[in-house]
Amino acid sequence: MDDSIWAAARAARSWLDAANGTGQTELTCRILKLTEEAGEASAAWIGLLGQNPRKGVTHTREDVAAELADVVFTALVAIESLGLDAQTVVGACAGKVRSRLDG
């Protein structure tokens, strides 16, 4: 990932820290925010499929991708909020996946 992504995640964490504090309740909300964002991605996919006959097709693949990107970015901010380096954590995860694929 581009270094600006990691910097943006750290900046977002700092902004949230300043606005909302850093207590356990705030950390809980940041982690729960992932569920909200995942729900929006799911809703966009349902909208792309036109699954709701009352609404029809309401979203595009680009809309779904944008919502998935929100999930990813929210996860990066949550990792940073745990006091960990998101780049290191995601890199370790990618390494585990690569080792399984190369396995």
Gaussian input, Z-matrix of N, CA and C with variables (Angstrom, degrees):
# hf/3-21g

backbone

0 1
 N
 C     1     B1
 C     2     B2     1     A1
 N     3     B3     2     A2     1     D1
 C     4     B4     3     A3     2     D2
 C     5     B5     4     A4     3     D3
 N     6     B6     5     A5     4     D4
 C     7     B7     6     A6     5     D5
 C     8     B8     7     A7     6     D6
 N     9     B9     8     A8     7     D7
 C    10    B10     9     A9     8     D8
 C    11    B11    10    A10     9     D9
 N    12    B12    11    A11    10    D10
 C    13    B13    12    A12    11    D11
 C    14    B14    13    A13    12    D12
 N    15    B15    14    A14    13    D13
 C    16    B16    15    A15    14    D14
 C    17    B17    16    A16    15    D15
 N    18    B18    17    A17    16    D16
 C    19    B19    18    A18    17    D17
 C    20    B20    19    A19    18    D18
 N    21    B21    20    A20    19    D19
 C    22    B22    21    A21    20    D20
 C    23    B23    22    A22    21    D21
 N    24    B24    23    A23    22    D22
 C    25    B25    24    A24    23    D23
 C    26    B26    25    A25    24    D24
 N    27    B27    26    A26    25    D25
 C    28    B28    27    A27    26    D26
 C    29    B29    28    A28    27    D27
 N    30    B30    29    A29    28    D28
 C    31    B31    30    A30    29    D29
 C    32    B32    31    A31    30    D30
 N    33    B33    32    A32    31    D31
 C    34    B34    33    A33    32    D32
 C    35    B35    34    A34    33    D33
 N    36    B36    35    A35    34    D34
 C    37    B37    36    A36    35    D35
 C    38    B38    37    A37    36    D36
 N    39    B39    38    A38    37    D37
 C    40    B40    39    A39    38    D38
 C    41    B41    40    A40    39    D39
 N    42    B42    41    A41    40    D40
 C    43    B43    42    A42    41    D41
 C    44    B44    43    A43    42    D42
 N    45    B45    44    A44    43    D43
 C    46    B46    45    A45    44    D44
 C    47    B47    46    A46    45    D45
 N    48    B48    47    A47    46    D46
 C    49    B49    48    A48    47    D47
 C    50    B50    49    A49    48    D48
 N    51    B51    50    A50    49    D49
 C    52    B52    51    A51    50    D50
 C    53    B53    52    A52    51    D51
 N    54    B54    53    A53    52    D52
 C    55    B55    54    A54    53    D53
 C    56    B56    55    A55    54    D54
 N    57    B57    56    A56    55    D55
 C    58    B58    57    A57    56    D56
 C    59    B59    58    A58    57    D57
 N    60    B60    59    A59    58    D58
 C    61    B61    60    A60    59    D59
 C    62    B62    61    A61    60    D60
 N    63    B63    62    A62    61    D61
 C    64    B64    63    A63    62    D62
 C    65    B65    64    A64    63    D63
 N    66    B66    65    A65    64    D64
 C    67    B67    66    A66    65    D65
 C    68    B68    67    A67    66    D66
 N    69    B69    68    A68    67    D67
 C    70    B70    69    A69    68    D68
 C    71    B71    70    A70    69    D69
 N    72    B72    71    A71    70    D70
 C    73    B73    72    A72    71    D71
 C    74    B74    73    A73    72    D72
 N    75    B75    74    A74    73    D73
 C    76    B76    75    A75    74    D74
 C    77    B77    76    A76    75    D75
 N    78    B78    77    A77    76    D76
 C    79    B79    78    A78    77    D77
 C    80    B80    79    A79    78    D78
 N    81    B81    80    A80    79    D79
 C    82    B82    81    A81    80    D80
 C    83    B83    82    A82    81    D81
 N    84    B84    83    A83    82    D82
 C    85    B85    84    A84    83    D83
 C    86    B86    85    A85    84    D84
 N    87    B87    86    A86    85    D85
 C    88    B88    87    A87    86    D86
 C    89    B89    88    A88    87    D87
 N    90    B90    89    A89    88    D88
 C    91    B91    90    A90    89    D89
 C    92    B92    91    A91    90    D90
 N    93    B93    92    A92    91    D91
 C    94    B94    93    A93    92    D92
 C    95    B95    94    A94    93    D93
 N    96    B96    95    A95    94    D94
 C    97    B97    96    A96    95    D95
 C    98    B98    97    A97    96    D96
 N    99    B99    98    A98    97    D97
 C   100   B100    99    A99    98    D98
 C   101   B101   100   A100    99    D99
 N   102   B102   101   A101   100   D100
 C   103   B103   102   A102   101   D101
 C   104   B104   103   A103   102   D102
 N   105   B105   104   A104   103   D103
 C   106   B106   105   A105   104   D104
 C   107   B107   106   A106   105   D105
 N   108   B108   107   A107   106   D106
 C   109   B109   108   A108   107   D107
 C   110   B110   109   A109   108   D108
 N   111   B111   110   A110   109   D109
 C   112   B112   111   A111   110   D110
 C   113   B113   112   A112   111   D111
 N   114   B114   113   A113   112   D112
 C   115   B115   114   A114   113   D113
 C   116   B116   115   A115   114   D114
 N   117   B117   116   A116   115   D115
 C   118   B118   117   A117   116   D116
 C   119   B119   118   A118   117   D117
 N   120   B120   119   A119   118   D118
 C   121   B121   120   A120   119   D119
 C   122   B122   121   A121   120   D120
 N   123   B123   122   A122   121   D121
 C   124   B124   123   A123   122   D122
 C   125   B125   124   A124   123   D123
 N   126   B126   125   A125   124   D124
 C   127   B127   126   A126   125   D125
 C   128   B128   127   A127   126   D126
 N   129   B129   128   A128   127   D127
 C   130   B130   129   A129   128   D128
 C   131   B131   130   A130   129   D129
 N   132   B132   131   A131   130   D130
 C   133   B133   132   A132   131   D131
 C   134   B134   133   A133   132   D132
 N   135   B135   134   A134   133   D133
 C   136   B136   135   A135   134   D134
 C   137   B137   136   A136   135   D135
 N   138   B138   137   A137   136   D136
 C   139   B139   138   A138   137   D137
 C   140   B140   139   A139   138   D138
 N   141   B141   140   A140   139   D139
 C   142   B142   141   A141   140   D140
 C   143   B143   142   A142   141   D141
 N   144   B144   143   A143   142   D142
 C   145   B145   144   A144   143   D143
 C   146   B146   145   A145   144   D144
 N   147   B147   146   A146   145   D145
 C   148   B148   147   A147   146   D146
 C   149   B149   148   A148   147   D147
 N   150   B150   149   A149   148   D148
 C   151   B151   150   A150   149   D149
 C   152   B152   151   A151   150   D150
 N   153   B153   152   A152   151   D151
 C   154   B154   153   A153   152   D152
 C   155   B155   154   A154   153   D153
 N   156   B156   155   A155   154   D154
 C   157   B157   156   A156   155   D155
 C   158   B158   157   A157   156   D156
 N   159   B159   158   A158   157   D157
 C   160   B160   159   A159   158   D158
 C   161   B161   160   A160   159   D159
 N   162   B162   161   A161   160   D160
 C   163   B163   162   A162   161   D161
 C   164   B164   163   A163   162   D162
 N   165   B165   164   A164   163   D163
 C   166   B166   165   A165   164   D164
 C   167   B167   166   A166   165   D165
 N   168   B168   167   A167   166   D166
 C   169   B169   168   A168   167   D167
 C   170   B170   169   A169   168   D168
 N   171   B171   170   A170   169   D169
 C   172   B172   171   A171   170   D170
 C   173   B173   172   A172   171   D171
 N   174   B174   173   A173   172   D172
 C   175   B175   174   A174   173   D173
 C   176   B176   175   A175   174   D174
 N   177   B177   176   A176   175   D175
 C   178   B178   177   A177   176   D176
 C   179   B179   178   A178   177   D177
 N   180   B180   179   A179   178   D178
 C   181   B181   180   A180   179   D179
 C   182   B182   181   A181   180   D180
 N   183   B183   182   A182   181   D181
 C   184   B184   183   A183   182   D182
 C   185   B185   184   A184   183   D183
 N   186   B186   185   A185   184   D184
 C   187   B187   186   A186   185   D185
 C   188   B188   187   A187   186   D186
 N   189   B189   188   A188   187   D187
 C   190   B190   189   A189   188   D188
 C   191   B191   190   A190   189   D189
 N   192   B192   191   A191   190   D190
 C   193   B193   192   A192   191   D191
 C   194   B194   193   A193   192   D192
 N   195   B195   194   A194   193   D193
 C   196   B196   195   A195   194   D194
 C   197   B197   196   A196   195   D195
 N   198   B198   197   A197   196   D196
 C   199   B199   198   A198   197   D197
 C   200   B200   199   A199   198   D198
 N   201   B201   200   A200   199   D199
 C   202   B202   201   A201   200   D200
 C   203   B203   202   A202   201   D201
 N   204   B204   203   A203   202   D202
 C   205   B205   204   A204   203   D203
 C   206   B206   205   A205   204   D204
 N   207   B207   206   A206   205   D205
 C   208   B208   207   A207   206   D206
 C   209   B209   208   A208   207   D207
 N   210   B210   209   A209   208   D208
 C   211   B211   210   A210   209   D209
 C   212   B212   211   A211   210   D210
 N   213   B213   212   A212   211   D211
 C   214   B214   213   A213   212   D212
 C   215   B215   214   A214   213   D213
 N   216   B216   215   A215   214   D214
 C   217   B217   216   A216   215   D215
 C   218   B218   217   A217   216   D216
 N   219   B219   218   A218   217   D217
 C   220   B220   219   A219   218   D218
 C   221   B221   220   A220   219   D219
 N   222   B222   221   A221   220   D220
 C   223   B223   222   A222   221   D221
 C   224   B224   223   A223   222   D222
 N   225   B225   224   A224   223   D223
 C   226   B226   225   A225   224   D224
 C   227   B227   226   A226   225   D225
 N   228   B228   227   A227   226   D226
 C   229   B229   228   A228   227   D227
 C   230   B230   229   A229   228   D228
 N   231   B231   230   A230   229   D229
 C   232   B232   231   A231   230   D230
 C   233   B233   232   A232   231   D231
 N   234   B234   233   A233   232   D232
 C   235   B235   234   A234   233   D233
 C   236   B236   235   A235   234   D234
 N   237   B237   236   A236   235   D235
 C   238   B238   237   A237   236   D236
 C   239   B239   238   A238   237   D237
 N   240   B240   239   A239   238   D238
 C   241   B241   240   A240   239   D239
 C   242   B242   241   A241   240   D240
 N   243   B243   242   A242   241   D241
 C   244   B244   243   A243   242   D242
 C   245   B245   244   A244   243   D243
 N   246   B246   245   A245   244   D244
 C   247   B247   246   A246   245   D245
 C   248   B248   247   A247   246   D246
 N   249   B249   248   A248   247   D247
 C   250   B250   249   A249   248   D248
 C   251   B251   250   A250   249   D249
 N   252   B252   251   A251   250   D250
 C   253   B253   252   A252   251   D251
 C   254   B254   253   A253   252   D252
 N   255   B255   254   A254   253   D253
 C   256   B256   255   A255   254   D254
 C   257   B257   256   A256   255   D255
 N   258   B258   257   A257   256   D256
 C   259   B259   258   A258   257   D257
 C   260   B260   259   A259   258   D258
 N   261   B261   260   A260   259   D259
 C   262   B262   261   A261   260   D260
 C   263   B263   262   A262   261   D261
 N   264   B264   263   A263   262   D262
 C   265   B265   264   A264   263   D263
 C   266   B266   265   A265   264   D264
 N   267   B267   266   A266   265   D265
 C   268   B268   267   A267   266   D266
 C   269   B269   268   A268   267   D267
 N   270   B270   269   A269   268   D268
 C   271   B271   270   A270   269   D269
 C   272   B272   271   A271   270   D270
 N   273   B273   272   A272   271   D271
 C   274   B274   273   A273   272   D272
 C   275   B275   274   A274   273   D273
 N   276   B276   275   A275   274   D274
 C   277   B277   276   A276   275   D275
 C   278   B278   277   A277   276   D276
 N   279   B279   278   A278   277   D277
 C   280   B280   279   A279   278   D278
 C   281   B281   280   A280   279   D279
 N   282   B282   281   A281   280   D280
 C   283   B283   282   A282   281   D281
 C   284   B284   283   A283   282   D282
 N   285   B285   284   A284   283   D283
 C   286   B286   285   A285   284   D284
 C   287   B287   286   A286   285   D285
 N   288   B288   287   A287   286   D286
 C   289   B289   288   A288   287   D287
 C   290   B290   289   A289   288   D288
 N   291   B291   290   A290   289   D289
 C   292   B292   291   A291   290   D290
 C   293   B293   292   A292   291   D291
 N   294   B294   293   A293   292   D292
 C   295   B295   294   A294   293   D293
 C   296   B296   295   A295   294   D294
 N   297   B297   296   A296   295   D295
 C   298   B298   297   A297   296   D296
 C   299   B299   298   A298   297   D297
 N   300   B300   299   A299   298   D298
 C   301   B301   300   A300   299   D299
 C   302   B302   301   A301   300   D300
 N   303   B303   302   A302   301   D301
 C   304   B304   303   A303   302   D302
 C   305   B305   304   A304   303   D303
 N   306   B306   305   A305   304   D304
 C   307   B307   306   A306   305   D305
 C   308   B308   307   A307   306   D306

   B1=1.4527
   B2=1.5198
   B3=1.2609
   B4=1.4610
   B5=1.5350
   B6=1.3284
   B7=1.4670
   B8=1.5210
   B9=1.3278
   B10=1.4620
   B11=1.5298
   B12=1.3159
   B13=1.4679
   B14=1.5176
   B15=1.3280
   B16=1.4745
   B17=1.5276
   B18=1.3190
   B19=1.4676
   B20=1.5261
   B21=1.3180
   B22=1.4656
   B23=1.5284
   B24=1.3225
   B25=1.4721
   B26=1.5252
   B27=1.3355
   B28=1.4747
   B29=1.5226
   B30=1.3255
   B31=1.4697
   B32=1.5235
   B33=1.3168
   B34=1.4643
   B35=1.5236
   B36=1.3259
   B37=1.4587
   B38=1.5179
   B39=1.3092
   B40=1.4658
   B41=1.5243
   B42=1.3283
   B43=1.4576
   B44=1.5291
   B45=1.3417
   B46=1.4668
   B47=1.5223
   B48=1.3373
   B49=1.4722
   B50=1.5165
   B51=1.3274
   B52=1.4630
   B53=1.5282
   B54=1.3146
   B55=1.4637
   B56=1.5254
   B57=1.3418
   B58=1.4658
   B59=1.5184
   B60=1.3214
   B61=1.4570
   B62=1.5221
   B63=1.3245
   B64=1.4665
   B65=1.5261
   B66=1.3167
   B67=1.4657
   B68=1.5205
   B69=1.3238
   B70=1.4678
   B71=1.5315
   B72=1.3289
   B73=1.4612
   B74=1.5264
   B75=1.3240
   B76=1.4668
   B77=1.5221
   B78=1.3226
   B79=1.4626
   B80=1.5269
   B81=1.3158
   B82=1.4649
   B83=1.5217
   B84=1.3243
   B85=1.4689
   B86=1.5232
   B87=1.3196
   B88=1.4707
   B89=1.5236
   B90=1.3064
   B91=1.4619
   B92=1.5283
   B93=1.3247
   B94=1.4621
   B95=1.5269
   B96=1.3232
   B97=1.4663
   B98=1.5336
   B99=1.3268
   B100=1.4631
   B101=1.5235
   B102=1.3275
   B103=1.4558
   B104=1.5197
   B105=1.3135
   B106=1.4597
   B107=1.5293
   B108=1.3201
   B109=1.4658
   B110=1.5274
   B111=1.3271
   B112=1.4704
   B113=1.5236
   B114=1.3283
   B115=1.4623
   B116=1.5124
   B117=1.3307
   B118=1.4649
   B119=1.5249
   B120=1.3347
   B121=1.4699
   B122=1.5246
   B123=1.3278
   B124=1.4592
   B125=1.5193
   B126=1.3176
   B127=1.4665
   B128=1.5262
   B129=1.3148
   B130=1.4659
   B131=1.5302
   B132=1.3321
   B133=1.4703
   B134=1.5295
   B135=1.3248
   B136=1.4675
   B137=1.5289
   B138=1.3307
   B139=1.4588
   B140=1.5182
   B141=1.3216
   B142=1.4660
   B143=1.5336
   B144=1.3209
   B145=1.4706
   B146=1.5169
   B147=1.3360
   B148=1.4579
   B149=1.5141
   B150=1.3217
   B151=1.4616
   B152=1.5350
   B153=1.3224
   B154=1.4661
   B155=1.5359
   B156=1.3425
   B157=1.4665
   B158=1.5372
   B159=1.3006
   B160=1.4616
   B161=1.5211
   B162=1.3444
   B163=1.4697
   B164=1.5241
   B165=1.3192
   B166=1.4615
   B167=1.5211
   B168=1.3220
   B169=1.4668
   B170=1.5261
   B171=1.3235
   B172=1.4653
   B173=1.5251
   B174=1.3369
   B175=1.4581
   B176=1.5309
   B177=1.3194
   B178=1.4626
   B179=1.5214
   B180=1.3205
   B181=1.4678
   B182=1.5293
   B183=1.3071
   B184=1.4698
   B185=1.5269
   B186=1.3337
   B187=1.4630
   B188=1.5289
   B189=1.3292
   B190=1.4693
   B191=1.5236
   B192=1.3301
   B193=1.4655
   B194=1.5275
   B195=1.3201
   B196=1.4702
   B197=1.5238
   B198=1.3125
   B199=1.4715
   B200=1.5259
   B201=1.3282
   B202=1.4682
   B203=1.5257
   B204=1.3229
   B205=1.4675
   B206=1.5249
   B207=1.3333
   B208=1.4673
   B209=1.5260
   B210=1.3368
   B211=1.4635
   B212=1.5309
   B213=1.3239
   B214=1.4621
   B215=1.5308
   B216=1.3187
   B217=1.4596
   B218=1.5281
   B219=1.3206
   B220=1.4612
   B221=1.5205
   B222=1.3237
   B223=1.4704
   B224=1.5253
   B225=1.3275
   B226=1.4676
   B227=1.5288
   B228=1.3184
   B229=1.4703
   B230=1.5314
   B231=1.3185
   B232=1.4631
   B233=1.5300
   B234=1.3158
   B235=1.4732
   B236=1.5220
   B237=1.3118
   B238=1.4725
   B239=1.5273
   B240=1.3265
   B241=1.4626
   B242=1.5226
   B243=1.3196
   B244=1.4639
   B245=1.5243
   B246=1.3255
   B247=1.4605
   B248=1.5189
   B249=1.3206
   B250=1.4604
   B251=1.5230
   B252=1.3140
   B253=1.4548
   B254=1.5219
   B255=1.3323
   B256=1.4588
   B257=1.5261
   B258=1.3108
   B259=1.4640
   B260=1.5241
   B261=1.3161
   B262=1.4625
   B263=1.5169
   B264=1.3373
   B265=1.4634
   B266=1.5298
   B267=1.3261
   B268=1.4647
   B269=1.5325
   B270=1.3142
   B271=1.4614
   B272=1.5171
   B273=1.3299
   B274=1.4657
   B275=1.5310
   B276=1.3116
   B277=1.4712
   B278=1.5245
   B279=1.3198
   B280=1.4672
   B281=1.5294
   B282=1.3208
   B283=1.4625
   B284=1.5193
   B285=1.3480
   B286=1.4686
   B287=1.5203
   B288=1.3043
   B289=1.4666
   B290=1.5227
   B291=1.3308
   B292=1.4687
   B293=1.5180
   B294=1.3367
   B295=1.4650
   B296=1.5277
   B297=1.3055
   B298=1.4819
   B299=1.5291
   B300=1.3229
   B301=1.4627
   B302=1.5223
   B303=1.3303
   B304=1.4517
   B305=1.5280
   B306=1.3362
   B307=1.4113
   B308=1.4206
   A1=109.86
   A2=114.53
   A3=122.88
   A4=110.04
   A5=116.82
   A6=120.65
   A7=112.94
   A8=117.36
   A9=119.55
   A10=111.69
   A11=117.52
   A12=121.05
   A13=110.01
   A14=116.24
   A15=119.97
   A16=109.89
   A17=116.40
   A18=120.68
   A19=110.67
   A20=117.16
   A21=120.63
   A22=110.86
   A23=117.24
   A24=120.53
   A25=110.51
   A26=116.46
   A27=119.62
   A28=110.72
   A29=116.94
   A30=121.06
   A31=110.82
   A32=116.94
   A33=120.13
   A34=110.33
   A35=116.65
   A36=119.91
   A37=111.06
   A38=117.43
   A39=121.22
   A40=111.25
   A41=116.43
   A42=121.45
   A43=110.69
   A44=116.06
   A45=119.91
   A46=111.23
   A47=116.91
   A48=120.35
   A49=110.68
   A50=116.60
   A51=121.38
   A52=111.07
   A53=117.03
   A54=120.86
   A55=112.96
   A56=116.79
   A57=120.52
   A58=114.76
   A59=117.60
   A60=119.96
   A61=111.40
   A62=114.55
   A63=119.43
   A64=112.68
   A65=117.35
   A66=120.56
   A67=112.80
   A68=113.90
   A69=120.44
   A70=112.51
   A71=116.79
   A72=119.34
   A73=110.25
   A74=116.88
   A75=120.48
   A76=110.50
   A77=117.50
   A78=120.38
   A79=110.15
   A80=116.56
   A81=120.71
   A82=110.45
   A83=116.80
   A84=120.56
   A85=111.76
   A86=116.97
   A87=119.67
   A88=111.23
   A89=117.18
   A90=120.34
   A91=110.00
   A92=117.11
   A93=120.45
   A94=112.31
   A95=116.69
   A96=121.60
   A97=110.17
   A98=117.14
   A99=120.95
   A100=111.05
   A101=116.20
   A102=120.51
   A103=110.60
   A104=116.45
   A105=120.61
   A106=110.69
   A107=115.66
   A108=119.74
   A109=111.52
   A110=117.13
   A111=120.37
   A112=110.29
   A113=116.68
   A114=120.13
   A115=111.76
   A116=116.52
   A117=120.01
   A118=111.14
   A119=116.59
   A120=119.97
   A121=109.97
   A122=116.74
   A123=120.86
   A124=111.27
   A125=116.50
   A126=120.63
   A127=110.76
   A128=116.60
   A129=120.04
   A130=110.52
   A131=117.20
   A132=120.34
   A133=110.30
   A134=116.34
   A135=120.37
   A136=109.59
   A137=115.92
   A138=120.37
   A139=112.70
   A140=116.94
   A141=120.62
   A142=110.80
   A143=115.68
   A144=120.72
   A145=112.22
   A146=117.10
   A147=119.68
   A148=111.71
   A149=116.30
   A150=122.28
   A151=112.73
   A152=117.07
   A153=120.28
   A154=107.70
   A155=117.34
   A156=119.71
   A157=113.06
   A158=117.18
   A159=120.29
   A160=111.34
   A161=116.83
   A162=121.17
   A163=113.21
   A164=117.21
   A165=120.33
   A166=111.29
   A167=116.34
   A168=121.77
   A169=108.04
   A170=115.64
   A171=120.89
   A172=113.77
   A173=117.83
   A174=120.99
   A175=110.73
   A176=114.36
   A177=122.46
   A178=109.28
   A179=115.77
   A180=119.86
   A181=110.50
   A182=116.18
   A183=120.19
   A184=110.71
   A185=117.16
   A186=120.89
   A187=110.52
   A188=115.58
   A189=120.01
   A190=109.89
   A191=116.74
   A192=120.58
   A193=111.05
   A194=117.25
   A195=120.19
   A196=110.82
   A197=117.00
   A198=119.72
   A199=111.15
   A200=116.96
   A201=120.07
   A202=110.77
   A203=116.80
   A204=120.20
   A205=110.51
   A206=117.43
   A207=120.50
   A208=110.57
   A209=117.04
   A210=121.36
   A211=109.61
   A212=115.73
   A213=120.76
   A214=110.51
   A215=116.65
   A216=120.00
   A217=111.08
   A218=116.70
   A219=120.64
   A220=110.20
   A221=117.09
   A222=120.70
   A223=110.66
   A224=117.39
   A225=119.95
   A226=110.93
   A227=116.54
   A228=120.68
   A229=109.74
   A230=117.58
   A231=120.71
   A232=111.16
   A233=117.10
   A234=120.41
   A235=109.97
   A236=116.80
   A237=120.65
   A238=110.56
   A239=116.80
   A240=121.53
   A241=112.08
   A242=117.14
   A243=121.44
   A244=111.56
   A245=116.10
   A246=120.67
   A247=112.62
   A248=116.30
   A249=121.05
   A250=109.40
   A251=115.45
   A252=121.39
   A253=108.49
   A254=117.19
   A255=121.46
   A256=112.12
   A257=117.08
   A258=119.84
   A259=110.87
   A260=117.84
   A261=122.41
   A262=111.14
   A263=116.65
   A264=121.40
   A265=110.71
   A266=117.09
   A267=120.71
   A268=110.02
   A269=117.25
   A270=120.64
   A271=112.07
   A272=117.17
   A273=121.05
   A274=110.71
   A275=116.70
   A276=121.02
   A277=110.26
   A278=116.58
   A279=120.53
   A280=110.63
   A281=116.44
   A282=120.32
   A283=112.17
   A284=116.67
   A285=120.56
   A286=110.74
   A287=116.14
   A288=120.19
   A289=110.23
   A290=116.67
   A291=120.17
   A292=111.52
   A293=116.67
   A294=119.08
   A295=110.65
   A296=117.76
   A297=120.42
   A298=110.80
   A299=115.89
   A300=119.86
   A301=111.63
   A302=115.92
   A303=120.53
   A304=111.87
   A305=114.57
   A306=126.10
   A307=127.43
   D1=150.58
   D2=177.11
   D3=-61.96
   D4=139.33
   D5=-179.57
   D6=-57.65
   D7=-27.21
   D8=-179.50
   D9=-65.98
   D10=-26.32
   D11=177.97
   D12=-67.11
   D13=-46.66
   D14=179.96
   D15=-64.16
   D16=-41.42
   D17=178.89
   D18=-63.96
   D19=-38.98
   D20=179.00
   D21=-66.20
   D22=-38.62
   D23=177.83
   D24=-64.27
   D25=-42.53
   D26=177.78
   D27=-65.22
   D28=-40.55
   D29=179.26
   D30=-65.25
   D31=-40.61
   D32=178.25
   D33=-64.10
   D34=-41.62
   D35=176.88
   D36=-60.94
   D37=-44.39
   D38=179.47
   D39=-62.64
   D40=-41.58
   D41=178.90
   D42=-62.82
   D43=-45.27
   D44=177.91
   D45=-65.12
   D46=-40.50
   D47=177.24
   D48=-56.54
   D49=-46.02
   D50=-177.93
   D51=-67.49
   D52=-37.93
   D53=-176.26
   D54=-80.63
   D55=-37.40
   D56=-169.78
   D57=-120.85
   D58=-6.07
   D59=-176.43
   D60=86.41
   D61=-173.55
   D62=-173.98
   D63=-131.81
   D64=18.85
   D65=-178.00
   D66=-70.44
   D67=176.22
   D68=-178.49
   D69=-62.22
   D70=-36.63
   D71=179.25
   D72=-64.89
   D73=-42.29
   D74=178.46
   D75=-64.30
   D76=-43.10
   D77=178.24
   D78=-62.35
   D79=-41.23
   D80=176.99
   D81=-58.42
   D82=-45.19
   D83=179.45
   D84=-62.77
   D85=-38.27
   D86=179.11
   D87=-66.34
   D88=-36.52
   D89=178.01
   D90=-72.96
   D91=-41.60
   D92=177.66
   D93=-64.98
   D94=-26.85
   D95=177.97
   D96=-56.78
   D97=-29.26
   D98=177.17
   D99=-59.55
   D100=-40.34
   D101=179.28
   D102=-64.22
   D103=-41.80
   D104=177.71
   D105=-60.35
   D106=-47.81
   D107=-179.20
   D108=-64.74
   D109=-39.78
   D110=177.46
   D111=-63.06
   D112=-37.56
   D113=176.65
   D114=-62.64
   D115=-38.47
   D116=177.85
   D117=-66.46
   D118=-36.63
   D119=176.37
   D120=-65.65
   D121=-41.43
   D122=177.69
   D123=-63.36
   D124=-42.84
   D125=179.05
   D126=-62.89
   D127=-39.18
   D128=178.23
   D129=-64.56
   D130=-40.30
   D131=178.84
   D132=-64.98
   D133=-43.18
   D134=176.42
   D135=-59.81
   D136=-41.16
   D137=177.77
   D138=-65.51
   D139=-35.47
   D140=177.04
   D141=-65.71
   D142=-39.34
   D143=-178.96
   D144=-77.18
   D145=-15.32
   D146=-175.82
   D147=68.77
   D148=28.78
   D149=-174.36
   D150=-63.49
   D151=-28.67
   D152=178.65
   D153=-92.11
   D154=106.64
   D155=-175.35
   D156=-61.00
   D157=-27.36
   D158=179.49
   D159=-68.27
   D160=-34.15
   D161=-176.90
   D162=-98.00
   D163=-30.93
   D164=-176.44
   D165=74.63
   D166=-157.90
   D167=179.82
   D168=-79.09
   D169=120.83
   D170=-174.96
   D171=-122.82
   D172=-9.50
   D173=-174.87
   D174=-135.09
   D175=162.99
   D176=176.59
   D177=-114.34
   D178=171.26
   D179=174.26
   D180=-60.86
   D181=-35.66
   D182=178.03
   D183=-63.62
   D184=-38.08
   D185=176.39
   D186=-62.95
   D187=-44.39
   D188=179.14
   D189=-62.25
   D190=-45.68
   D191=179.64
   D192=-60.75
   D193=-41.22
   D194=178.86
   D195=-63.00
   D196=-39.43
   D197=178.07
   D198=-68.21
   D199=-38.69
   D200=176.17
   D201=-64.06
   D202=-38.10
   D203=176.52
   D204=-62.58
   D205=-37.71
   D206=175.61
   D207=-60.19
   D208=-39.67
   D209=177.90
   D210=-61.19
   D211=-48.62
   D212=-178.75
   D213=-59.64
   D214=-48.65
   D215=-176.76
   D216=-65.58
   D217=-39.42
   D218=177.87
   D219=-62.56
   D220=-38.31
   D221=177.10
   D222=-64.85
   D223=-40.68
   D224=178.29
   D225=-61.44
   D226=-43.10
   D227=178.89
   D228=-63.99
   D229=-41.16
   D230=178.61
   D231=-62.82
   D232=-41.65
   D233=177.78
   D234=-61.91
   D235=-46.99
   D236=177.55
   D237=-59.97
   D238=-36.68
   D239=-179.19
   D240=-68.42
   D241=-21.69
   D242=174.39
   D243=-76.85
   D244=-3.74
   D245=-178.97
   D246=86.61
   D247=16.94
   D248=-179.50
   D249=-111.82
   D250=160.79
   D251=178.13
   D252=-86.76
   D253=113.50
   D254=-176.24
   D255=-59.22
   D256=-38.43
   D257=-179.38
   D258=-61.74
   D259=-42.33
   D260=178.60
   D261=-65.74
   D262=-44.64
   D263=-178.10
   D264=-64.98
   D265=-45.23
   D266=179.89
   D267=-68.03
   D268=-38.33
   D269=176.83
   D270=-60.90
   D271=-41.64
   D272=177.72
   D273=-64.94
   D274=-39.90
   D275=177.67
   D276=-63.00
   D277=-45.98
   D278=178.83
   D279=-61.58
   D280=-38.37
   D281=177.82
   D282=-62.03
   D283=-40.97
   D284=177.13
   D285=-62.33
   D286=-43.59
   D287=-179.89
   D288=-63.93
   D289=-44.92
   D290=179.18
   D291=-59.75
   D292=-41.23
   D293=-178.50
   D294=-66.25
   D295=-34.42
   D296=176.47
   D297=-67.41
   D298=-39.58
   D299=-178.35
   D300=-72.10
   D301=-33.84
   D302=-179.63
   D303=-81.27
   D304=-18.03
   D305=-171.81
   D306=-39.46

